Amino acid sequence: MEIALHYEEKGAGNPLVLLHGNGEDGSYFKSQIEFFSESYRVIAVDTRGHGRSPRGDAPFTIAQFAEDLAGFMDGLGLRRAIILGFSDGANIAMRFALNCPERVRALVLNGGNLDPSGIKRSVQVPIELGYRLTKNFAKRSAEAKRHMELLGLMVNEPNIKPEELGAIRAPTLVLAGTRDMVKESHTRLIARSIPGAKLSIIEGDHFIAGKKPERFNVAVGEFLKEIEENC
């Protein structure tokens, strides 16, 4: 069943949809909302089961989140949009672009991964241990079940093959931090697999949009300006 996703909106112009990461909500992008709302209609969405969006009964998967995004855009009457995703949001954006290519004007993928092997083992091992632990208590505790589902997204998802990305035709910018939890080789694989994609590695960790907003916003802004000039 389709659910009503919570969102915050600011600005006017071409729509720019922001998709946050695992366990977060749209407020992660506060610096991007302020910056890009001067030129775009910025829409920061809370993913199903995150922030102020309900969990619903549908599967808690990247594929379902991409389906939710299509319904969300339908509800707002958005035929096409620029999609900017961070972490799991980038993974949702990739799946959405593969499912609904005609609805993506441009893609900005920050800190995404194609599968769990793209995450550094120093980060992934504690996630896997936490997932096993919360799985044992999930039937007895709603809070444990919630944590299990969030950790499960990072243990079992996403499942995108590099060759699938060859079907993406939207202008794409791939970004990551120099000390990202995503392996740099994996980030470069994503950029290399999307035809014509641009790559930007910014000094910082996984959370460059929040911690280095000036650098991040300039990189994204220059990319979007180039798209506008070529349209």
Phi and psi restraints in degrees (value plus and minus 20) as a CYANA .aco file:
   2 GLU   PHI     -90.7   -50.7
   2 GLU   PSI     122.0   162.0
   3 ILE   PHI    -138.7   -98.7
   3 ILE   PSI     141.6   181.6
   4 ALA   PHI    -111.2   -71.2
   4 ALA   PSI      91.1   131.1
   5 LEU   PHI    -100.3   -60.3
   5 LEU   PSI     117.7   157.7
   6 HIS   PHI     -94.8   -54.8
   6 HIS   PSI     125.7   165.7
   7 TYR   PHI    -173.6  -133.6
   7 TYR   PSI     138.2   178.2
   8 GLU   PHI    -137.9   -97.9
   8 GLU   PSI     121.6   161.6
   9 GLU   PHI    -154.1  -114.1
   9 GLU   PSI     121.6   161.6
  10 LYS   PHI    -174.2  -134.2
  10 LYS   PSI     123.1   163.1
  11 GLY   PHI      72.9   112.9
  11 GLY   PSI    -199.8  -159.8
  12 ALA   PHI    -163.6  -123.6
  12 ALA   PSI     138.9   178.9
  13 GLY   PHI     100.9   140.9
  13 GLY   PSI    -176.9  -136.9
  14 ASN   PHI     -82.2   -42.2
  14 ASN   PSI     117.0   157.0
  15 PRO   PHI     -90.1   -50.1
  15 PRO   PSI     116.3   156.3
  16 LEU   PHI    -144.7  -104.7
  16 LEU   PSI      88.8   128.8
  17 VAL   PHI    -116.3   -76.3
  17 VAL   PSI     107.8   147.8
  18 LEU   PHI    -125.9   -85.9
  18 LEU   PSI     108.5   148.5
  19 LEU   PHI    -138.2   -98.2
  19 LEU   PSI      95.9   135.9
  20 HIS   PHI     -97.4   -57.4
  20 HIS   PSI     159.5   199.5
  21 GLY   PHI    -114.8   -74.8
  21 GLY   PSI    -196.0  -156.0
  22 ASN   PHI     -80.5   -40.5
  22 ASN   PSI     108.9   148.9
  23 GLY   PHI      55.5    95.5
  23 GLY   PSI     -13.2    26.8
  24 GLU   PHI    -129.1   -89.1
  24 GLU   PSI    -185.9  -145.9
  25 ASP   PHI    -168.6  -128.6
  25 ASP   PSI    -198.4  -158.4
  26 GLY   PHI     -80.7   -40.7
  26 GLY   PSI     -39.3     0.7
  27 SER   PHI     -87.1   -47.1
  27 SER   PSI     -35.6     4.4
  28 TYR   PHI     -74.7   -34.7
  28 TYR   PSI     -51.6   -11.6
  29 PHE   PHI    -113.2   -73.2
  29 PHE   PSI       6.9    46.9
  30 LYS   PHI     -75.8   -35.8
  30 LYS   PSI     -59.0   -19.0
  31 SER   PHI     -90.5   -50.5
  31 SER   PSI     -54.0   -14.0
  32 GLN   PHI     -94.1   -54.1
  32 GLN   PSI     -56.0   -16.0
  33 ILE   PHI     -80.9   -40.9
  33 ILE   PSI     -67.0   -27.0
  34 GLU   PHI     -84.5   -44.5
  34 GLU   PSI     -64.3   -24.3
  35 PHE   PHI     -89.8   -49.8
  35 PHE   PSI     -70.8   -30.8
  36 PHE   PHI    -103.0   -63.0
  36 PHE   PSI     -35.5     4.5
  37 SER   PHI     -89.2   -49.2
  37 SER   PSI     -31.6     8.4
  38 GLU   PHI     -90.8   -50.8
  38 GLU   PSI     -41.4    -1.4
  39 SER   PHI    -146.5  -106.5
  39 SER   PSI     -37.0     3.0
  40 TYR   PHI    -152.3  -112.3
  40 TYR   PSI     141.1   181.1
  41 ARG   PHI    -105.1   -65.1
  41 ARG   PSI      78.7   118.7
  42 VAL   PHI    -110.7   -70.7
  42 VAL   PSI     109.4   149.4
  43 ILE   PHI    -148.6  -108.6
  43 ILE   PSI      90.6   130.6
  44 ALA   PHI    -120.6   -80.6
  44 ALA   PSI      96.8   136.8
  45 VAL   PHI    -122.0   -82.0
  45 VAL   PSI     122.8   162.8
  46 ASP   PHI    -112.0   -72.0
  46 ASP   PSI      99.1   139.1
  47 THR   PHI     -82.1   -42.1
  47 THR   PSI     134.9   174.9
  48 ARG   PHI     -64.9   -24.9
  48 ARG   PSI     108.0   148.0
  49 GLY   PHI      55.3    95.3
  49 GLY   PSI      -9.7    30.3
  50 HIS   PHI    -143.5  -103.5
  50 HIS   PSI     131.0   171.0
  51 GLY   PHI      34.2    74.2
  51 GLY   PSI    -145.4  -105.4
  52 ARG   PHI    -123.3   -83.3
  52 ARG   PSI      -6.2    33.8
  53 SER   PHI    -110.5   -70.5
  53 SER   PSI     118.6   158.6
  54 PRO   PHI     -88.1   -48.1
  54 PRO   PSI     137.8   177.8
  55 ARG   PHI     -95.9   -55.9
  55 ARG   PSI     -62.1   -22.1
  56 GLY   PHI      48.9    88.9
  56 GLY   PSI    -191.5  -151.5
  57 ASP   PHI    -129.4   -89.4
  57 ASP   PSI     -26.4    13.6
  58 ALA   PHI     -91.3   -51.3
  58 ALA   PSI     144.1   184.1
  59 PRO   PHI     -77.8   -37.8
  59 PRO   PSI     126.7   166.7
  60 PHE   PHI    -115.5   -75.5
  60 PHE   PSI      57.1    97.1
  61 THR   PHI    -156.2  -116.2
  61 THR   PSI     141.5   181.5
  62 ILE   PHI     -80.8   -40.8
  62 ILE   PSI     -60.4   -20.4
  63 ALA   PHI     -81.1   -41.1
  63 ALA   PSI     -61.3   -21.3
  64 GLN   PHI     -87.4   -47.4
  64 GLN   PSI     -59.4   -19.4
  65 PHE   PHI     -83.0   -43.0
  65 PHE   PSI     -56.8   -16.8
  66 ALA   PHI     -86.7   -46.7
  66 ALA   PSI     -58.3   -18.3
  67 GLU   PHI     -85.6   -45.6
  67 GLU   PSI     -60.3   -20.3
  68 ASP   PHI     -79.7   -39.7
  68 ASP   PSI     -59.5   -19.5
  69 LEU   PHI     -83.2   -43.2
  69 LEU   PSI     -60.6   -20.6
  70 ALA   PHI     -81.4   -41.4
  70 ALA   PSI     -64.6   -24.6
  71 GLY   PHI     -85.3   -45.3
  71 GLY   PSI     -58.0   -18.0
  72 PHE   PHI     -81.7   -41.7
  72 PHE   PSI     -66.4   -26.4
  73 MET   PHI     -84.8   -44.8
  73 MET   PSI     -57.7   -17.7
  74 ASP   PHI     -78.9   -38.9
  74 ASP   PSI     -63.9   -23.9
  75 GLY   PHI     -83.0   -43.0
  75 GLY   PSI     -50.7   -10.7
  76 LEU   PHI    -113.6   -73.6
  76 LEU   PSI     -20.9    19.1
  77 GLY   PHI      51.3    91.3
  77 GLY   PSI       9.1    49.1
  78 LEU   PHI    -113.0   -73.0
  78 LEU   PSI      91.9   131.9
  79 ARG   PHI     -96.4   -56.4
  79 ARG   PSI     -62.7   -22.7
  80 ARG   PHI    -159.7  -119.7
  80 ARG   PSI     135.2   175.2
  81 ALA   PHI    -176.0  -136.0
  81 ALA   PSI     137.7   177.7
  82 ILE   PHI    -100.1   -60.1
  82 ILE   PSI     109.4   149.4
  83 ILE   PHI    -131.5   -91.5
  83 ILE   PSI     100.5   140.5
  84 LEU   PHI    -134.1   -94.1
  84 LEU   PSI      97.0   137.0
  85 GLY   PHI    -142.7  -102.7
  85 GLY   PSI     121.7   161.7
  86 PHE   PHI    -134.0   -94.0
  86 PHE   PSI     109.8   149.8
  87 SER   PHI      37.4    77.4
  87 SER   PSI    -138.7   -98.7
  88 ASP   PHI     -79.9   -39.9
  88 ASP   PSI     -49.3    -9.3
  89 GLY   PHI     -83.5   -43.5
  89 GLY   PSI     -55.8   -15.8
  90 ALA   PHI     -87.9   -47.9
  90 ALA   PSI     -56.1   -16.1
  91 ASN   PHI     -87.5   -47.5
  91 ASN   PSI     -59.8   -19.8
  92 ILE   PHI     -82.1   -42.1
  92 ILE   PSI     -63.0   -23.0
  93 ALA   PHI     -81.8   -41.8
  93 ALA   PSI     -61.3   -21.3
  94 MET   PHI     -84.1   -44.1
  94 MET   PSI     -65.7   -25.7
  95 ARG   PHI     -84.4   -44.4
  95 ARG   PSI     -60.0   -20.0
  96 PHE   PHI     -83.3   -43.3
  96 PHE   PSI     -62.3   -22.3
  97 ALA   PHI     -84.7   -44.7
  97 ALA   PSI     -52.0   -12.0
  98 LEU   PHI     -96.1   -56.1
  98 LEU   PSI     -55.4   -15.4
  99 ASN   PHI     -98.7   -58.7
  99 ASN   PSI     -58.2   -18.2
 100 CYS   PHI    -152.0  -112.0
 100 CYS   PSI      42.6    82.6
 101 PRO   PHI     -77.7   -37.7
 101 PRO   PSI     -51.9   -11.9
 102 GLU   PHI     -91.0   -51.0
 102 GLU   PSI     -31.3     8.7
 103 ARG   PHI    -120.2   -80.2
 103 ARG   PSI     -20.2    19.8
 104 VAL   PHI    -129.6   -89.6
 104 VAL   PSI      95.5   135.5
 105 ARG   PHI    -100.4   -60.4
 105 ARG   PSI     -58.0   -18.0
 106 ALA   PHI    -182.1  -142.1
 106 ALA   PSI     138.8   178.8
 107 LEU   PHI    -143.8  -103.8
 107 LEU   PSI     116.5   156.5
 108 VAL   PHI    -144.2  -104.2
 108 VAL   PSI      96.0   136.0
 109 LEU   PHI    -134.0   -94.0
 109 LEU   PSI      90.0   130.0
 110 ASN   PHI    -131.9   -91.9
 110 ASN   PSI      94.3   134.3
 111 GLY   PHI      46.9    86.9
 111 GLY   PSI      12.5    52.5
 112 GLY   PHI    -107.2   -67.2
 112 GLY   PSI     148.1   188.1
 113 ASN   PHI    -165.8  -125.8
 113 ASN   PSI     134.3   174.3
 114 LEU   PHI    -106.7   -66.7
 114 LEU   PSI     -48.3    -8.3
 115 ASP   PHI    -181.0  -141.0
 115 ASP   PSI     150.0   190.0
 116 PRO   PHI     -79.8   -39.8
 116 PRO   PSI     -43.0    -3.0
 117 SER   PHI     -86.9   -46.9
 117 SER   PSI     -33.8     6.2
 118 GLY   PHI     -97.9   -57.9
 118 GLY   PSI     -29.9    10.1
 119 ILE   PHI    -114.4   -74.4
 119 ILE   PSI     118.7   158.7
 120 LYS   PHI     -78.2   -38.2
 120 LYS   PSI     119.2   159.2
 121 ARG   PHI     -82.1   -42.1
 121 ARG   PSI     -50.5   -10.5
 122 SER   PHI     -82.7   -42.7
 122 SER   PSI     -44.4    -4.4
 123 VAL   PHI    -114.1   -74.1
 123 VAL   PSI     -60.9   -20.9
 124 GLN   PHI     -90.9   -50.9
 124 GLN   PSI     -57.6   -17.6
 125 VAL   PHI     -79.7   -39.7
 125 VAL   PSI     -68.5   -28.5
 126 PRO   PHI     -81.5   -41.5
 126 PRO   PSI     -53.2   -13.2
 127 ILE   PHI     -84.7   -44.7
 127 ILE   PSI     -63.4   -23.4
 128 GLU   PHI     -84.6   -44.6
 128 GLU   PSI     -60.7   -20.7
 129 LEU   PHI     -85.1   -45.1
 129 LEU   PSI     -62.8   -22.8
 130 GLY   PHI     -83.7   -43.7
 130 GLY   PSI     -57.5   -17.5
 131 TYR   PHI     -82.7   -42.7
 131 TYR   PSI     -65.8   -25.8
 132 ARG   PHI     -82.7   -42.7
 132 ARG   PSI     -60.4   -20.4
 133 LEU   PHI     -85.4   -45.4
 133 LEU   PSI     -70.0   -30.0
 134 THR   PHI     -87.9   -47.9
 134 THR   PSI     -47.4    -7.4
 135 LYS   PHI     -83.0   -43.0
 135 LYS   PSI     -53.0   -13.0
 136 ASN   PHI     -88.2   -48.2
 136 ASN   PSI     -45.9    -5.9
 137 PHE   PHI    -127.9   -87.9
 137 PHE   PSI     -21.3    18.7
 138 ALA   PHI     -80.9   -40.9
 138 ALA   PSI     -53.3   -13.3
 139 LYS   PHI     -96.8   -56.8
 139 LYS   PSI     -37.8     2.2
 140 ARG   PHI    -125.1   -85.1
 140 ARG   PSI     -33.5     6.5
 141 SER   PHI    -159.2  -119.2
 141 SER   PSI     106.2   146.2
 142 ALA   PHI     -84.8   -44.8
 142 ALA   PSI     -56.3   -16.3
 143 GLU   PHI     -87.2   -47.2
 143 GLU   PSI     -61.1   -21.1
 144 ALA   PHI     -84.7   -44.7
 144 ALA   PSI     -57.6   -17.6
 145 LYS   PHI     -84.2   -44.2
 145 LYS   PSI     -61.2   -21.2
 146 ARG   PHI     -82.4   -42.4
 146 ARG   PSI     -65.9   -25.9
 147 HIS   PHI     -84.5   -44.5
 147 HIS   PSI     -57.4   -17.4
 148 MET   PHI     -81.9   -41.9
 148 MET   PSI     -62.3   -22.3
 149 GLU   PHI     -85.4   -45.4
 149 GLU   PSI     -62.2   -22.2
 150 LEU   PHI     -84.4   -44.4
 150 LEU   PSI     -65.6   -25.6
 151 LEU   PHI     -87.8   -47.8
 151 LEU   PSI     -54.5   -14.5
 152 GLY   PHI     -81.3   -41.3
 152 GLY   PSI     -51.6   -11.6
 153 LEU   PHI     -81.8   -41.8
 153 LEU   PSI     -53.7   -13.7
 154 MET   PHI    -108.5   -68.5
 154 MET   PSI     -39.9     0.1
 155 VAL   PHI    -107.9   -67.9
 155 VAL   PSI     -59.6   -19.6
 156 ASN   PHI    -127.5   -87.5
 156 ASN   PSI     -30.4     9.6
 157 GLU   PHI    -151.2  -111.2
 157 GLU   PSI     145.7   185.7
 158 PRO   PHI     -99.4   -59.4
 158 PRO   PSI    -199.2  -159.2
 159 ASN   PHI    -155.9  -115.9
 159 ASN   PSI      55.9    95.9
 160 ILE   PHI    -140.0  -100.0
 160 ILE   PSI     110.1   150.1
 161 LYS   PHI    -108.4   -68.4
 161 LYS   PSI     121.9   161.9
 162 PRO   PHI     -73.9   -33.9
 162 PRO   PSI     -58.7   -18.7
 163 GLU   PHI     -86.6   -46.6
 163 GLU   PSI     -43.9    -3.9
 164 GLU   PHI     -82.7   -42.7
 164 GLU   PSI     -55.5   -15.5
 165 LEU   PHI     -84.5   -44.5
 165 LEU   PSI     -37.4     2.6
 166 GLY   PHI     -83.0   -43.0
 166 GLY   PSI     -37.3     2.7
 167 ALA   PHI    -102.9   -62.9
 167 ALA   PSI     -31.1     8.9
 168 ILE   PHI     -96.4   -56.4
 168 ILE   PSI     105.9   145.9
 169 ARG   PHI    -133.1   -93.1
 169 ARG   PSI     -28.5    11.5
 170 ALA   PHI     -89.7   -49.7
 170 ALA   PSI     123.5   163.5
 171 PRO   PHI     -75.0   -35.0
 171 PRO   PSI     113.3   153.3
 172 THR   PHI    -153.8  -113.8
 172 THR   PSI     116.9   156.9
 173 LEU   PHI    -137.1   -97.1
 173 LEU   PSI     106.8   146.8
 174 VAL   PHI    -129.0   -89.0
 174 VAL   PSI     105.7   145.7
 175 LEU   PHI    -146.1  -106.1
 175 LEU   PSI     131.1   171.1
 176 ALA   PHI    -178.4  -138.4
 176 ALA   PSI     145.9   185.9
 177 GLY   PHI    -110.3   -70.3
 177 GLY   PSI     136.7   176.7
 178 THR   PHI     -84.0   -44.0
 178 THR   PSI     -46.4    -6.4
 179 ARG   PHI    -136.7   -96.7
 179 ARG   PSI      17.7    57.7
 180 ASP   PHI     -86.1   -46.1
 180 ASP   PSI     134.2   174.2
 181 MET   PHI     -94.9   -54.9
 181 MET   PSI     -36.3     3.7
 182 VAL   PHI    -104.5   -64.5
 182 VAL   PSI     112.7   152.7
 183 LYS   PHI     -78.6   -38.6
 183 LYS   PSI     115.7   155.7
 184 GLU   PHI     -81.0   -41.0
 184 GLU   PSI     -55.6   -15.6
 185 SER   PHI     -81.9   -41.9
 185 SER   PSI     -52.6   -12.6
 186 HIS   PHI     -93.6   -53.6
 186 HIS   PSI     -61.6   -21.6
 187 THR   PHI     -80.1   -40.1
 187 THR   PSI     -63.0   -23.0
 188 ARG   PHI     -86.6   -46.6
 188 ARG   PSI     -53.3   -13.3
 189 LEU   PHI     -83.1   -43.1
 189 LEU   PSI     -63.4   -23.4
 190 ILE   PHI     -80.3   -40.3
 190 ILE   PSI     -68.7   -28.7
 191 ALA   PHI     -82.7   -42.7
 191 ALA   PSI     -60.0   -20.0
 192 ARG   PHI     -89.6   -49.6
 192 ARG   PSI     -47.5    -7.5
 193 SER   PHI    -104.4   -64.4
 193 SER   PSI     -37.4     2.6
 194 ILE   PHI    -117.5   -77.5
 194 ILE   PSI      99.2   139.2
 195 PRO   PHI     -73.8   -33.8
 195 PRO   PSI     104.1   144.1
 196 GLY   PHI      54.4    94.4
 196 GLY   PSI     -13.5    26.5
 197 ALA   PHI     -85.1   -45.1
 197 ALA   PSI     124.8   164.8
 198 LYS   PHI    -118.5   -78.5
 198 LYS   PSI     130.6   170.6
 199 LEU   PHI    -143.7  -103.7
 199 LEU   PSI     115.2   155.2
 200 SER   PHI    -156.0  -116.0
 200 SER   PSI      98.4   138.4
 201 ILE   PHI    -125.3   -85.3
 201 ILE   PSI      97.1   137.1
 202 ILE   PHI    -127.8   -87.8
 202 ILE   PSI     118.9   158.9
 203 GLU   PHI     -75.1   -35.1
 203 GLU   PSI     103.5   143.5
 204 GLY   PHI     123.1   163.1
 204 GLY   PSI    -195.0  -155.0
 205 ASP   PHI    -119.2   -79.2
 205 ASP   PSI    -173.8  -133.8
 206 HIS   PHI     -84.1   -44.1
 206 HIS   PSI     -47.7    -7.7
 207 PHE   PHI    -121.5   -81.5
 207 PHE   PSI      26.5    66.5
 208 ILE   PHI     -84.5   -44.5
 208 ILE   PSI     -52.2   -12.2
 209 ALA   PHI     -84.6   -44.6
 209 ALA   PSI     -54.6   -14.6
 210 GLY   PHI    -106.5   -66.5
 210 GLY   PSI     -57.2   -17.2
 211 LYS   PHI    -114.0   -74.0
 211 LYS   PSI     -46.9    -6.9
 212 LYS   PHI    -148.1  -108.1
 212 LYS   PSI      35.2    75.2
 213 PRO   PHI     -80.5   -40.5
 213 PRO   PSI     -53.5   -13.5
 214 GLU   PHI     -83.1   -43.1
 214 GLU   PSI     -69.0   -29.0
 215 ARG   PHI     -84.0   -44.0
 215 ARG   PSI     -65.4   -25.4
 216 PHE   PHI     -82.0   -42.0
 216 PHE   PSI     -69.6   -29.6
 217 ASN   PHI     -83.9   -43.9
 217 ASN   PSI     -56.7   -16.7
 218 VAL   PHI     -85.0   -45.0
 218 VAL   PSI     -65.5   -25.5
 219 ALA   PHI     -80.7   -40.7
 219 ALA   PSI     -65.8   -25.8
 220 VAL   PHI     -88.7   -48.7
 220 VAL   PSI     -61.9   -21.9
 221 GLY   PHI     -81.1   -41.1
 221 GLY   PSI     -62.1   -22.1
 222 GLU   PHI     -84.4   -44.4
 222 GLU   PSI     -59.5   -19.5
 223 PHE   PHI     -83.7   -43.7
 223 PHE   PSI     -66.3   -26.3
 224 LEU   PHI     -87.9   -47.9
 224 LEU   PSI     -55.8   -15.8
 225 LYS   PHI     -82.1   -42.1
 225 LYS   PSI     -60.6   -20.6
 226 GLU   PHI     -84.2   -44.2
 226 GLU   PSI     -58.1   -18.1
 227 ILE   PHI     -84.5   -44.5
 227 ILE   PSI     -65.1   -25.1
 228 GLU   PHI     -80.8   -40.8
 228 GLU   PSI     -59.4   -19.4
 229 GLU   PHI     -89.4   -49.4
 229 GLU   PSI     -47.3    -7.3
 230 ASN   PHI    -112.5   -72.5
 230 ASN   PSI     -26.3    13.7
